[in-house]
Amino acid sequence: MASTRESIAKQLKEAREKSGLTQADVAEKSEITTNYYAMIERAEVNANSDILGRIAKTLKITIKI
């Protein structure tokens, strides 16, 4: 079973690719660094709810936990 972090990462990557945005685009619009966004998308870090909310707003999605 995938961890919550992995599940969120998968949702973000799929939504980003569907929207045609780059990691840099999402990071800039979400006011975080590209490196940090990439780490979230690779499930290497636990992002706080504020950051996940900004990313979800950028991608126009609801993150399912």
Backbone as CSV, one residue per row, in Angstrom:
resi,resn,N_x,N_y,N_z,CA_x,CA_y,CA_z,C_x,C_y,C_z
1,MET,0.837,-1.174,0.000,0.000,0.000,0.000,0.888,1.246,0.000
2,ALA,0.504,2.224,-0.796,1.282,3.454,-0.879,1.061,4.295,0.376
3,SER,2.101,4.995,0.777,1.979,5.902,1.915,1.181,7.132,1.494
4,THR,0.716,7.879,2.471,-0.008,9.115,2.182,0.867,10.052,1.368
5,ARG,2.124,10.148,1.742,3.060,11.019,1.020,3.181,10.591,-0.433
6,GLU,3.268,9.274,-0.680,3.371,8.772,-2.050,2.084,9.007,-2.833
7,SER,0.958,8.846,-2.169,-0.340,9.067,-2.809,-0.494,10.531,-3.234
8,ILE,-0.123,11.437,-2.350,-0.194,12.868,-2.671,0.758,13.189,-3.817
9,ALA,1.955,12.649,-3.765,2.943,12.897,-4.820,2.410,12.456,-6.176
10,LYS,1.792,11.298,-6.214,1.237,10.773,-7.471,0.134,11.690,-7.992
11,GLN,-0.742,12.136,-7.103,-1.829,13.038,-7.500,-1.278,14.341,-8.077
12,LEU,-0.270,14.886,-7.427,0.312,16.144,-7.894,0.963,15.986,-9.264
13,LYS,1.738,14.929,-9.421,2.422,14.714,-10.700,1.413,14.514,-11.824
14,GLU,0.396,13.706,-11.588,-0.615,13.463,-12.617,-1.349,14.753,-12.988
15,ALA,-1.711,15.544,-11.992,-2.422,16.798,-12.253,-1.527,17.792,-12.984
16,ARG,-0.253,17.848,-12.586,0.674,18.773,-13.242,0.860,18.392,-14.696
17,GLU,1.074,17.112,-14.961,1.285,16.665,-16.336,0.023,16.880,-17.179
18,LYS,-1.133,16.633,-16.602,-2.403,16.837,-17.314,-2.600,18.310,-17.668
19,SER,-2.160,19.191,-16.780,-2.329,20.631,-17.012,-1.279,21.206,-17.953
20,GLY,-0.233,20.417,-18.238,0.819,20.894,-19.133,1.811,21.831,-18.480
21,LEU,1.826,21.875,-17.157,2.751,22.748,-16.436,4.050,22.015,-16.117
22,THR,5.114,22.765,-15.986,6.379,22.196,-15.532,6.427,22.280,-14.009
23,GLN,7.386,21.574,-13.420,7.577,21.683,-11.971,7.895,23.128,-11.605
24,ALA,8.674,23.798,-12.433,9.032,25.197,-12.167,7.790,26.096,-12.198
25,ASP,6.876,25.837,-13.135,5.637,26.620,-13.212,4.829,26.486,-11.930
26,VAL,4.642,25.241,-11.493,3.847,24.987,-10.287,4.519,25.618,-9.076
27,ALA,5.820,25.443,-8.976,6.552,25.997,-7.833,6.426,27.515,-7.782
28,GLU,6.626,28.166,-8.915,6.559,29.634,-8.949,5.165,30.120,-8.551
29,LYS,4.137,29.516,-9.121,2.766,29.934,-8.821,2.366,29.606,-7.382
30,SER,3.019,28.613,-6.789,2.727,28.204,-5.415,3.658,28.880,-4.400
31,GLU,4.569,29.693,-4.901,5.514,30.454,-4.077,6.426,29.560,-3.241
32,ILE,6.948,28.508,-3.888,7.960,27.648,-3.277,9.067,27.448,-4.305
33,THR,10.178,26.880,-3.885,11.261,26.653,-4.837,10.956,25.432,-5.704
34,THR,11.529,25.432,-6.890,11.358,24.290,-7.790,11.907,23.021,-7.152
35,ASN,13.048,23.143,-6.494,13.652,21.988,-5.847,12.725,21.398,-4.783
36,TYR,12.107,22.247,-3.986,11.205,21.761,-2.941,9.979,21.106,-3.565
37,TYR,9.426,21.713,-4.611,8.273,21.100,-5.271,8.650,19.721,-5.821
38,ALA,9.811,19.618,-6.441,10.261,18.332,-6.989,10.387,17.288,-5.883
39,MET,10.874,17.695,-4.725,10.997,16.771,-3.599,9.619,16.296,-3.127
40,ILE,8.632,17.187,-3.132,7.268,16.809,-2.763,6.735,15.805,-3.778
41,GLU,6.944,16.086,-5.057,6.433,15.227,-6.117,7.116,13.853,-6.125
42,ARG,8.328,13.779,-5.620,9.032,12.492,-5.512,8.778,11.810,-4.164
43,ALA,7.920,12.393,-3.352,7.552,11.851,-2.034,8.755,11.769,-1.095
44,GLU,9.651,12.742,-1.188,10.840,12.764,-0.335,10.649,13.596,0.929
45,VAL,9.635,14.458,0.935,9.385,15.323,2.095,7.891,15.368,2.386
46,ASN,7.558,15.732,3.607,6.166,15.965,3.997,5.920,17.466,3.950
47,ALA,5.118,17.896,3.005,4.785,19.319,2.917,3.665,19.631,3.902
48,ASN,3.680,20.832,4.451,2.612,21.189,5.384,1.329,21.534,4.621
49,SER,0.239,21.652,5.350,-1.068,21.859,4.714,-1.144,23.181,3.956
50,ASP,-0.445,24.200,4.415,-0.441,25.484,3.716,0.167,25.327,2.323
51,ILE,1.295,24.677,2.248,1.969,24.487,0.965,1.140,23.593,0.059
52,LEU,0.610,22.502,0.590,-0.230,21.618,-0.231,-1.461,22.362,-0.740
53,GLY,-2.008,23.228,0.078,-3.159,24.032,-0.342,-2.820,24.957,-1.486
54,ARG,-1.653,25.583,-1.419,-1.233,26.478,-2.509,-0.999,25.703,-3.798
55,ILE,-0.391,24.530,-3.667,-0.147,23.697,-4.852,-1.480,23.231,-5.444
56,ALA,-2.388,22.782,-4.605,-3.699,22.329,-5.076,-4.437,23.458,-5.796
57,LYS,-4.347,24.654,-5.259,-4.989,25.809,-5.898,-4.356,26.074,-7.258
58,THR,-3.042,26.003,-7.342,-2.342,26.206,-8.606,-2.786,25.183,-9.642
59,LEU,-2.913,23.920,-9.197,-3.272,22.836,-10.115,-4.785,22.684,-10.287
60,LYS,-5.552,23.449,-9.508,-7.018,23.396,-9.555,-7.535,21.993,-9.273
61,ILE,-7.029,21.428,-8.173,-7.446,20.089,-7.756,-7.765,20.073,-6.269
62,THR,-8.407,19.008,-5.843,-8.573,18.696,-4.427,-7.696,17.485,-4.165
63,ILE,-6.818,17.590,-3.190,-5.928,16.480,-2.864,-6.682,15.509,-1.972
64,LYS,-6.701,14.252,-2.393,-7.369,13.211,-1.615,-6.335,12.524,-0.714
65,ILE,-6.656,12.470,0.562,-5.720,11.857,1.522,-6.257,10.518,1.967
